[in-house]
Amino acid sequence: MYHFIINPKSSSGKGIRCWWTVKNELDRQNIAYTANFTKYIKHAMELVKDICQNNEGIKNIVVIGGDGTFNEVINGIDNFDEILLGYIPSGSSNDLARSLKIPKNPLKALANVIKPNKFMYLDYGEISFLDKDIEARKFGCSSGIGYDANVCIESQSSSFKLKRILNRFGLGKFLYLIIAVKQVFSTKLMDTTVIIDNSRSIKHKKVLLISNMIHKFEGGGCKMAPHADPTDGKLAICLVHGLPKILVLLLLPTILLGKHVIFKGIETYNCSSIEIISNMESTIHTDGEVPAYSSHIKVKCIPQKIRMII
């Protein structure tokens, strides 16, 4: 039995179109399944909890949606030992699928789920909000504080009609690019203290962003952490500080190829945990979703817990 969790509105309706393609193939092959559709924010968390509580043994859960839907699913899982996860990407960013080389074609992705070649045990990240009464949040690809989170929240709040039109013509990234350029100049810079692996303390001024990566990509193909490995039990940290904003703008294209890390003012760390203390509250994102604003967070890597069909 396969339990599908479907975000029908992912990428302005791509999710439901993807599901009908998948459903027709499942029916053609007489494969048993349940279909569970998300209807509101955090609904995927509720759906996966119900599946886990009402079914015994190993549960085969397949996500149809984007990185945000996958994020909700892993946040609804209490016992990863009883879950086998599949993923059919239908979002606008699909950074998890890009990292794992999961096909964009839904039938090819479904074939991988039904007849898997291999499984991988993937790390996930967990972020705790030390200055807020907020539950810790898991993430599959990335979390961040500052600039990249501001881009996420403005992208989510932009005109739905405009996003729907652009996504329909495959131009959704154009809106994202406009917002990314705008936020270079509007994001407020932080002064931070970061504590690496509970021992090494480092102060930075005029920090634009701190990205905590499990996979290489975020933001629809930006190679924020070119050396990230989702199976090594480590976070790949990218911290940008002390750069004039016009220089940041000029460096933005280098992120696509992961070449930004060679420039002065861009620090990278590989670590099991990082604590971030800022002089101001800033936006936090987890896999492109914005669960909170905070000035004091701790991020850690939980090694090789997600059993994933590749």
Secondary structure, 3 states (H helix, E strand, C coil): CEEEEECCCCCCCHHHHHHHHHHHHHHHCCCCEEEEECCCCCHHHHHHHHHHHHCCCCEEEEEEECHHHHHHHHHCCCCHHHEEEEEEECCCCCHHHHHHCCCCCHHHHHHHHHCCCCEEEEEEEEEEECCCCCCCEEECCEEEEEHHHHHHHHHHHCCHHHHHHHHHCCCHHHHHHHHHHHHHHHCCCEEEEEEECCCEEEEEEEEEEEEEECCCCECCCECCCCCCCCCCCCEEEEEEECCCHHHHHHHHHHHHHCCHHHCCCEEEEEECEEEEEEEEEEEEEECCEEEEEEEEEEEEEEEEEEEEEC
